[in-house]
C-alpha cells in the first residue's frame, strides 16, 4: 500500500499491553475463545448552504472490548479507561455475561477455524488523510461550491457536505493473531434545489463515497468542476420535463443508480444471518433461503455477483475483519444462480458446505462499545469482459428509459418487492436519448428484475458506488459499503408515475 503509515497518535496508545492483560485474565478464567479489540474512530462532518458554513463537528470514539466463548455461550463487555485494571475488569465482565448466557444457550457456540496472523499491519489505499487538511480549507471549498451553483437562475438554494472518517483497530486473540489496521474514507456531495409555478425538485452530485483521502477532491478522478457546471442545467431541464407515462419500458441503468438496487436486493438478501432468520425482529429476513442454495435462479445467466472486502477504495475493504479473518473475494451469484452468502466465523461453522467451512471475513463492529456482527461486504455485479459501452446499450432500445443517480427507494422485509426512483430519467426513442421525464420509479420483484437483465456493459462502464449509512442490528450499528457495477440493460420493467401513485 502506498501513502501514509500508521498514525503515531494511535500507535502511542497502550492497546498491546491492555490486550495481553485482558486475554491473560480470560485464559485464567477458563474460556475456550477470547478476542480483544481496541478501536479509535475519528470523524468530522461539514455542511454548507447558500454560501454559508452551517455546521462543523468533530467526534472521536475510543475504547476496547473483550469477547469470549465460555461454557458454550458468548460473553461481551467493553470499557473506555485505558488501564490494566480496567482490562482485567472488562475481561471478567465478559466471562460473567457468558456464565449468565450459558443458562439460556441450547446450542453451544462454535466458530470456524482461521489461520493465525502474527502481528500484521494493513493500511487502506489513500494519499492524504482528510482530517489532516485544515478545516478552513474544506469549509471554503464547500461554501464555494454552493455559491457557484446559485449563480444559475434555475437554482434557488444549494447545499454541500463532507463527511470524513479515520478508523484504527487493533485485534488480538488467544490463538495468537494480532492485527493493526487503519482506513480512511470520505463522502463529499452537493445538491441544487429549484422550483417553477407547479414543481419543486433538486439535483445532486452522483459522485460516490470512497475509501480514499483528500486527493479524491483534487486529483481529477472525479470532475467536480464539470459536474458543478452541469447540475444547474440538468435541474432546469428536470423542472420543465413532462411527467412520465406509466407502463412497461426497457431500462438502461447507470452504475450511479444500480449500486443501490444491488445493495438492497442482493447485498442484504445474501447476508446469511438474514437468510437464517436471525435479523427478523428488526432488519427482516430474506427470500433467498439456504434451501435454495445452488438452485435459485436469482437472475439471467449473464448475472455474476461477487462479495469482497478487498477491492481498492471500497468502503467495506479491510485487510482483516473484526474476528481476525483475512478478507477474501468469493462468488455470491454465478451465471444467475445463488451460490454463496456473506459469513462470519459462527456462520462459517454452522454451514460447512459454504467456503469450505471458513468465514469469508464479514464480521464488523462500528464502535468499541458494540459486538461484531455479520456485516455486508462490497457486493458487486461483474462487467462483461468485452461488453458494450453505455451508448451501445442505449442504442439497443427502441422505447425505454436511461436512469442516472440514486434517490428514494422502498423494499419489503424479505428483500423481494421493491421500487426505486433516481436523479434523472431520460426517455430513449429508437436508440437515442430524448430528454428527461419526471415522477418515475421502477418497480419489480427481485427475481423478475434480475432475470430481465439482458446485457451488462464492459469494464469501461464499471463504477464503484456505495453508502456510509447501512444500518443493522439491535443496538443499531452503521457500516459503510461499496457496490461496483457496469451500466446494464433490463427488458420490460414496470414504470410507475409517482404523482399518480401518491394518491393511492
C-alpha positions as CSV (number, residue, x, y, z in Angstrom):
1,X,0.0,0.0,0.0
2,X,1.2,3.5,-0.8
3,X,0.6,6.6,1.2
4,X,0.9,7.3,4.9
5,X,1.8,4.9,7.6
6,X,0.0,4.2,10.9
7,X,-1.0,7.3,12.7
8,X,1.6,7.8,15.5
9,X,-1.1,9.2,17.8
10,X,-2.8,5.8,17.6
11,X,0.3,3.7,17.9
12,X,1.2,5.6,21.1
13,X,-1.9,4.2,22.8
14,X,-1.4,1.2,25.1
15,X,-3.5,-1.3,23.1
16,X,-0.9,-4.0,23.1
17,X,-0.4,-4.2,26.8
18,X,-4.2,-3.9,27.5
19,X,-4.8,-6.7,25.1
20,X,-2.3,-9.0,26.7
21,X,-3.7,-8.3,30.1
22,X,-7.3,-8.9,29.1
23,X,-6.5,-12.1,27.2
24,X,-4.4,-13.4,30.1
25,X,-7.2,-12.9,32.5
26,X,-9.8,-14.5,30.2
27,X,-7.4,-17.5,29.8
28,X,-7.2,-17.8,33.6
29,X,-10.9,-18.0,33.8
30,X,-11.1,-21.0,31.5
31,X,-12.6,-19.6,28.3
32,X,-12.4,-21.6,25.1
33,X,-12.0,-18.4,23.0
34,X,-11.3,-14.8,23.7
35,X,-10.6,-11.8,21.5
36,X,-9.7,-8.2,22.3
37,X,-10.5,-5.3,20.1
38,X,-9.1,-1.8,20.6
39,X,-10.5,0.9,18.4
40,X,-10.4,4.6,17.7
41,X,-12.8,6.2,15.2
42,X,-12.3,9.9,14.4
43,X,-14.8,11.7,12.2
44,X,-15.6,15.1,11.0
45,X,-18.7,16.5,9.3
46,X,-19.0,19.8,7.5
47,X,-22.1,21.3,5.9
48,X,-22.7,24.5,3.9
49,X,-25.8,26.1,2.5
50,X,-26.2,29.1,0.2
51,X,-22.6,30.2,0.6
52,X,-22.5,29.9,4.4
53,X,-20.9,27.2,6.6
54,X,-23.8,25.9,8.7
55,X,-22.2,23.0,10.6
56,X,-18.8,21.7,11.6
57,X,-18.5,18.9,14.1
58,X,-15.7,16.5,15.2
59,X,-16.2,13.2,17.0
60,X,-13.9,10.6,18.5
61,X,-15.0,7.1,19.7
62,X,-12.2,5.4,21.7
63,X,-12.2,2.3,23.8
64,X,-11.8,-1.5,23.8
65,X,-13.8,-4.7,24.1
66,X,-13.4,-8.3,25.1
67,X,-15.5,-11.1,23.6
68,X,-15.3,-14.7,24.9
69,X,-16.9,-18.1,24.5
70,X,-17.3,-19.7,27.8
71,X,-19.3,-22.8,28.7
72,X,-20.7,-22.7,25.1
73,X,-22.0,-19.2,25.3
74,X,-20.9,-15.7,24.1
75,X,-19.9,-13.1,26.6
76,X,-19.0,-9.5,25.8
77,X,-18.0,-6.3,27.7
78,X,-16.4,-3.0,26.8
79,X,-14.6,-0.2,28.6
80,X,-13.1,3.3,28.0
81,X,-10.5,3.6,30.7
82,X,-7.1,2.7,29.3
83,X,-5.7,1.0,32.4
84,X,-4.6,-2.6,33.1
85,X,-7.1,-2.8,35.9
86,X,-9.9,-1.9,33.5
87,X,-8.7,-4.5,31.1
88,X,-9.0,-7.1,33.8
89,X,-12.4,-5.9,34.8
90,X,-13.7,-5.9,31.3
91,X,-12.4,-9.5,30.7
92,X,-14.0,-10.6,34.0
93,X,-17.3,-8.9,33.0
94,X,-17.3,-10.7,29.6
95,X,-16.9,-14.0,31.3
96,X,-19.7,-13.2,33.8
97,X,-22.0,-12.4,30.9
98,X,-21.2,-15.7,29.3
99,X,-22.0,-17.6,32.5
100,X,-25.5,-16.0,32.5
101,X,-25.9,-16.6,28.8
102,X,-24.9,-20.3,29.2
103,X,-28.0,-21.0,31.2
104,X,-30.1,-19.9,28.2
105,X,-28.0,-21.3,25.4
106,X,-29.4,-24.5,24.0
107,X,-26.8,-24.9,21.2
108,X,-23.2,-24.4,22.2
109,X,-21.4,-21.6,20.2
110,X,-18.7,-22.7,17.9
111,X,-16.6,-20.6,15.4
112,X,-14.9,-21.5,12.2
113,X,-11.1,-22.1,12.3
114,X,-8.9,-19.4,10.9
115,X,-5.1,-19.3,10.4
116,X,-3.0,-17.3,12.8
117,X,-1.7,-13.9,11.6
118,X,1.1,-12.8,13.8
119,X,1.5,-9.1,14.2
120,X,0.3,-8.0,10.7
121,X,-0.5,-4.4,9.6
122,X,-2.9,-3.2,6.9
123,X,-3.5,0.4,5.8
124,X,-6.1,1.4,3.2
125,X,-5.1,3.0,-0.1
126,X,-5.1,6.8,0.2
127,X,-2.6,9.6,-0.1
128,X,-3.8,12.5,2.2
129,X,-5.8,12.0,5.3
130,X,-8.7,14.5,5.0
131,X,-8.6,15.0,8.8
132,X,-5.1,16.5,8.4
133,X,-6.4,19.1,5.9
134,X,-7.3,22.4,7.7
135,X,-11.0,22.8,8.4
136,X,-10.9,26.3,6.9
137,X,-9.8,24.9,3.6
138,X,-12.6,22.3,3.5
139,X,-15.2,24.8,4.6
140,X,-14.1,27.2,1.9
141,X,-14.4,24.5,-0.8
142,X,-18.0,23.7,0.3
143,X,-19.2,27.2,0.5
144,X,-17.6,28.0,-2.9
145,X,-19.5,25.0,-4.4
146,X,-22.8,26.4,-3.2
147,X,-22.0,29.9,-4.4
148,X,-21.2,28.5,-7.9
149,X,-24.4,26.5,-8.0
150,X,-26.5,29.6,-7.1
151,X,-25.2,31.7,-9.9
152,X,-27.6,29.8,-12.2
153,X,-31.1,31.1,-12.4
154,X,-32.6,27.6,-12.0
155,X,-31.0,27.2,-8.5
156,X,-32.8,28.8,-5.6
157,X,-30.9,27.1,-2.8
158,X,-27.7,24.9,-2.8
159,X,-26.1,22.7,-0.1
160,X,-22.8,20.9,0.2
161,X,-21.4,18.5,2.7
162,X,-18.3,16.5,3.5
163,X,-18.1,13.5,5.9
164,X,-14.6,12.1,6.8
165,X,-13.6,9.1,8.9
166,X,-10.3,7.7,10.1
167,X,-10.7,4.2,11.7
168,X,-7.9,2.5,13.6
169,X,-8.3,-1.0,15.1
170,X,-6.1,-3.4,16.9
171,X,-7.3,-7.0,17.3
172,X,-5.7,-9.9,19.3
173,X,-7.0,-13.3,20.3
174,X,-5.9,-16.3,22.3
175,X,-4.9,-18.2,19.2
176,X,-2.1,-15.7,18.6
177,X,-3.5,-13.4,15.8
178,X,-2.5,-9.8,16.2
179,X,-3.7,-7.2,13.5
180,X,-3.3,-3.4,13.4
181,X,-5.3,-1.6,10.8
182,X,-6.0,1.9,9.6
183,X,-8.5,3.0,7.0
184,X,-9.7,6.4,5.7
185,X,-13.0,7.2,3.9
186,X,-14.9,10.2,2.9
187,X,-18.2,11.3,1.4
188,X,-18.4,14.6,-0.4
189,X,-21.6,15.9,-2.1
190,X,-23.8,18.8,-3.1
191,X,-27.4,19.4,-4.1
192,X,-29.1,22.2,-6.0
193,X,-32.8,23.0,-5.4
194,X,-35.2,24.9,-7.6
195,X,-38.9,25.3,-8.4
196,X,-41.4,26.5,-11.0
197,X,-45.0,27.5,-10.6
198,X,-46.1,23.9,-10.4
199,X,-43.0,21.9,-9.5
200,X,-40.2,21.7,-6.9
201,X,-37.2,19.4,-7.3
202,X,-33.5,19.0,-6.8
203,X,-30.4,17.6,-8.5
204,X,-27.5,16.2,-6.6
205,X,-23.9,15.1,-7.3
206,X,-23.6,11.5,-8.4
207,X,-20.0,11.2,-7.1
208,X,-19.9,8.1,-4.8
209,X,-18.4,8.0,-1.3
210,X,-15.0,6.3,-1.4
211,X,-12.3,4.7,0.7
212,X,-9.9,7.4,-0.4
213,X,-8.3,10.5,1.0
214,X,-8.5,14.2,0.3
215,X,-6.9,13.6,-3.1
216,X,-10.4,12.5,-4.3
217,X,-11.3,16.2,-4.4
218,X,-8.1,17.3,-6.2
219,X,-6.6,14.7,-8.4
220,X,-9.2,14.7,-11.3
221,X,-10.6,11.2,-10.6
222,X,-14.0,12.9,-10.4
223,X,-14.6,16.0,-12.5
224,X,-16.2,18.2,-9.8
225,X,-15.9,21.4,-11.9
226,X,-17.8,19.8,-14.8
227,X,-20.5,18.4,-12.6
228,X,-21.0,21.7,-10.8
229,X,-21.4,23.4,-14.2
230,X,-23.9,20.7,-15.4
231,X,-26.1,20.3,-12.4
232,X,-28.0,23.6,-12.7
233,X,-28.7,22.9,-16.4
234,X,-29.9,19.4,-15.6
235,X,-32.1,20.7,-12.8
236,X,-33.7,23.3,-15.2
237,X,-34.4,20.5,-17.7
238,X,-35.9,18.3,-15.0
239,X,-38.2,21.1,-13.7
240,X,-39.5,21.6,-17.2
241,X,-39.7,17.9,-18.1
242,X,-43.1,16.2,-18.7
243,X,-44.4,13.6,-16.2
244,X,-43.6,10.0,-17.2
245,X,-46.3,7.9,-18.7
246,X,-46.7,4.8,-16.6
247,X,-46.2,1.5,-18.3
248,X,-43.6,-1.1,-19.3
249,X,-40.2,0.1,-20.5
250,X,-36.8,-1.2,-21.3
251,X,-34.3,0.3,-18.8
252,X,-30.6,1.2,-19.2
253,X,-29.4,1.8,-15.7
254,X,-26.2,3.7,-14.9
255,X,-24.0,2.4,-12.0
256,X,-24.8,5.6,-10.0
257,X,-28.3,4.2,-9.7
258,X,-27.9,0.5,-10.0
259,X,-25.5,0.2,-7.0
260,X,-28.4,0.9,-4.6
261,X,-30.6,-1.7,-6.2
262,X,-27.7,-4.2,-5.7
263,X,-27.3,-3.2,-2.1
264,X,-31.0,-3.6,-1.2
265,X,-32.0,-6.6,-3.4
266,X,-28.8,-8.7,-3.4
267,X,-26.5,-7.4,-0.6
268,X,-29.0,-7.6,2.2
269,X,-30.7,-10.6,0.8
270,X,-27.5,-12.7,0.9
271,X,-26.4,-11.9,4.4
272,X,-26.6,-15.4,6.0
273,X,-27.9,-14.2,9.3
274,X,-30.9,-12.7,7.5
275,X,-31.4,-15.9,5.5
276,X,-31.4,-17.9,8.7
277,X,-33.9,-15.6,10.4
278,X,-31.5,-14.0,13.0
279,X,-32.4,-10.4,11.9
280,X,-36.2,-11.0,11.7
281,X,-37.0,-8.9,14.7
282,X,-35.5,-5.7,13.3
283,X,-34.0,-5.8,9.9
284,X,-36.0,-8.5,8.3
285,X,-35.4,-11.9,6.7
286,X,-34.6,-12.9,3.1
287,X,-36.4,-14.7,0.3
288,X,-33.0,-16.2,-0.7
289,X,-33.2,-19.0,1.9
290,X,-30.5,-21.6,2.4
291,X,-32.6,-24.5,1.0
292,X,-32.3,-22.7,-2.4
293,X,-28.5,-22.5,-2.5
294,X,-27.2,-23.7,-5.8
295,X,-30.7,-23.8,-7.3
296,X,-32.3,-20.4,-7.0
297,X,-32.3,-18.6,-10.5
298,X,-31.7,-15.2,-9.0
299,X,-31.2,-13.6,-12.4
300,X,-30.3,-14.2,-16.0
301,X,-27.3,-16.3,-17.0
302,X,-25.2,-13.2,-17.6
303,X,-25.5,-12.1,-13.9
304,X,-22.3,-12.7,-11.9
305,X,-22.1,-11.1,-8.5
306,X,-19.1,-11.3,-6.1
307,X,-18.6,-10.4,-2.5
308,X,-15.3,-9.0,-1.4
309,X,-13.6,-6.9,1.2
310,X,-10.5,-6.4,-1.0
311,X,-11.4,-4.0,-3.9
312,X,-9.2,-0.9,-3.8
313,X,-11.0,2.1,-2.4
314,X,-14.0,0.0,-1.3
315,X,-15.9,1.3,1.7
316,X,-16.1,-2.3,3.2
317,X,-12.4,-3.0,2.3
318,X,-10.1,-4.1,5.1
319,X,-7.2,-6.5,5.5
320,X,-8.7,-8.5,8.4
321,X,-12.2,-8.4,9.8
322,X,-13.2,-8.0,13.4
323,X,-12.8,-11.7,14.1
324,X,-9.2,-11.9,12.9
325,X,-10.2,-13.3,9.5
326,X,-8.1,-12.4,6.4
327,X,-10.5,-10.9,3.9
328,X,-11.4,-12.6,0.6
329,X,-13.3,-12.4,-2.7
330,X,-16.0,-15.0,-3.5
331,X,-19.0,-15.8,-5.7
332,X,-22.5,-15.0,-4.5
333,X,-24.3,-15.4,-7.8
334,X,-22.7,-17.3,-10.7
335,X,-24.4,-17.5,-14.1
336,X,-27.6,-16.2,-12.5
337,X,-27.7,-18.9,-9.7
338,X,-27.3,-18.2,-6.0
339,X,-24.1,-20.0,-4.9
340,X,-22.9,-18.1,-1.8
341,X,-23.6,-15.9,1.2
342,X,-21.8,-13.4,3.4
343,X,-20.4,-15.2,6.5
344,X,-18.7,-14.5,9.8
345,X,-17.0,-17.2,11.9
346,X,-20.1,-18.6,13.7
347,X,-21.9,-18.7,10.4
348,X,-19.0,-20.4,8.7
349,X,-19.1,-23.2,11.3
350,X,-22.8,-23.6,11.1
351,X,-22.8,-24.2,7.3
352,X,-19.5,-26.0,6.5
353,X,-20.6,-26.6,2.9
354,X,-20.0,-22.8,2.3
355,X,-16.5,-21.5,1.7
356,X,-15.1,-24.9,3.0
357,X,-16.4,-24.1,6.4
358,X,-14.4,-20.9,6.8
359,X,-15.7,-17.3,7.3
360,X,-15.3,-15.0,4.3
361,X,-14.4,-12.1,6.6
362,X,-17.7,-10.3,7.1
363,X,-17.6,-9.5,10.9
364,X,-17.6,-5.9,11.8
365,X,-18.4,-3.6,14.8
366,X,-18.8,0.1,14.2
367,X,-17.6,1.0,17.7
368,X,-15.5,-0.4,20.5
369,X,-18.8,-0.5,22.5
370,X,-20.5,-2.8,20.1
371,X,-20.1,-6.5,19.5
372,X,-19.0,-7.7,16.0
373,X,-21.8,-8.9,13.8
374,X,-22.1,-10.2,10.3
375,X,-22.0,-7.1,8.0
376,X,-22.1,-6.6,4.3
377,X,-19.1,-6.9,2.1
378,X,-18.5,-5.0,-1.1
379,X,-21.2,-6.8,-3.2
380,X,-20.7,-6.1,-7.0
381,X,-22.1,-7.1,-10.4
382,X,-19.3,-8.0,-12.7
383,X,-19.0,-6.5,-16.2
384,X,-18.7,-8.5,-19.5
385,X,-15.0,-8.7,-20.4
386,X,-15.7,-7.5,-24.0
387,X,-19.1,-5.9,-23.2
388,X,-20.7,-2.9,-24.8
389,X,-20.4,0.8,-23.9
390,X,-23.3,2.7,-22.3
391,X,-24.0,4.3,-25.7
392,X,-24.2,0.9,-27.3
393,X,-26.7,-0.3,-24.7
394,X,-28.9,2.7,-25.2
395,X,-28.7,2.1,-28.9
396,X,-30.3,-1.3,-28.4
397,X,-33.5,0.2,-27.0
398,X,-36.5,1.4,-29.1
399,X,-38.7,2.6,-26.2
400,X,-37.2,2.9,-22.8
401,X,-35.6,5.0,-20.1
402,X,-32.0,5.7,-19.1
403,X,-31.6,6.1,-15.3
404,X,-28.8,8.1,-13.7
405,X,-28.2,8.7,-10.0
406,X,-30.0,7.3,-6.9
407,X,-32.7,8.8,-4.9
408,X,-35.6,7.3,-2.9
409,X,-36.3,3.6,-2.6
410,X,-38.6,1.1,-0.9
411,X,-38.2,-2.7,-0.4
412,X,-40.0,-5.3,1.7
413,X,-38.6,-7.1,4.8
414,X,-37.8,-10.2,2.7
415,X,-35.9,-8.1,0.1
416,X,-38.3,-9.2,-2.7
417,X,-40.8,-6.5,-3.7
418,X,-39.2,-3.1,-4.4
419,X,-39.4,0.2,-6.2
420,X,-36.6,2.7,-6.9
421,X,-36.5,6.3,-8.2
422,X,-33.5,8.2,-9.5
423,X,-31.9,11.6,-10.0
424,X,-32.6,11.6,-13.8
425,X,-34.8,9.5,-16.1
426,X,-34.2,10.1,-19.8
427,X,-36.5,8.9,-22.5
428,X,-34.9,6.6,-25.1
429,X,-36.6,6.6,-28.5
430,X,-35.2,4.4,-31.3
431,X,-31.8,4.2,-29.6
432,X,-31.4,7.9,-28.8
433,X,-31.8,10.0,-25.7
434,X,-34.9,12.2,-26.0
435,X,-34.9,14.4,-22.9
436,X,-35.8,14.0,-19.2
437,X,-39.1,12.9,-17.7
438,X,-40.2,13.4,-14.1
439,X,-42.0,11.4,-11.5
440,X,-40.7,8.0,-12.5
441,X,-40.0,4.9,-10.4
442,X,-39.2,1.4,-11.5
443,X,-41.0,-1.5,-9.7
444,X,-40.4,-5.3,-9.7
445,X,-39.7,-8.3,-7.6
446,X,-36.0,-9.1,-7.1
447,X,-36.0,-12.2,-9.2
448,X,-38.2,-10.8,-12.0
449,X,-35.9,-7.7,-12.2
450,X,-32.6,-9.6,-12.3
451,X,-34.0,-12.2,-14.7
452,X,-34.9,-9.4,-17.1
453,X,-31.2,-8.5,-17.3
454,X,-30.3,-8.8,-21.0
455,X,-26.8,-7.2,-21.2
456,X,-24.1,-5.8,-18.9
457,X,-21.6,-3.2,-20.1
458,X,-17.9,-3.7,-20.4
459,X,-15.3,-2.8,-17.9
460,X,-15.2,0.7,-19.2
461,X,-18.7,1.3,-17.8
462,X,-18.0,-0.3,-14.4
463,X,-18.1,2.1,-11.4
464,X,-17.9,1.7,-7.6
465,X,-20.9,3.3,-5.8
466,X,-21.8,2.9,-2.1
467,X,-23.1,4.3,1.1
468,X,-21.8,5.4,4.5
469,X,-25.0,4.6,6.4
470,X,-26.1,1.0,6.1
471,X,-27.9,0.2,9.3
472,X,-28.4,-3.2,11.1
473,X,-28.7,-4.9,14.5
474,X,-30.1,-4.1,17.9
475,X,-28.5,-2.0,19.4
476,X,-28.2,-0.3,16.0
477,X,-24.9,-0.3,14.1
478,X,-23.9,1.7,11.0
479,X,-21.4,0.4,8.4
480,X,-20.0,1.7,5.1
481,X,-20.1,-0.4,2.0
482,X,-19.4,-0.2,-1.8
483,X,-21.0,-1.8,-4.7
484,X,-19.5,-1.9,-8.2
485,X,-21.4,-2.5,-11.4
486,X,-21.4,-1.7,-15.1
487,X,-24.2,0.1,-17.0
488,X,-26.8,-2.6,-17.6
489,X,-29.9,-3.2,-19.8
490,X,-33.1,-4.6,-18.4
491,X,-36.1,-5.5,-20.6
492,X,-39.8,-4.9,-19.9
493,X,-39.7,-3.3,-16.4
494,X,-42.8,-1.7,-14.9
495,X,-42.5,2.1,-14.5
496,X,-44.8,3.9,-12.1
497,X,-45.8,7.6,-12.2
498,X,-45.1,8.6,-8.6
499,X,-47.5,11.5,-8.7
500,X,-50.4,9.2,-9.7
501,X,-49.3,6.6,-7.1
502,X,-49.2,9.2,-4.3
503,X,-53.0,9.5,-4.4
504,X,-53.5,5.7,-3.7
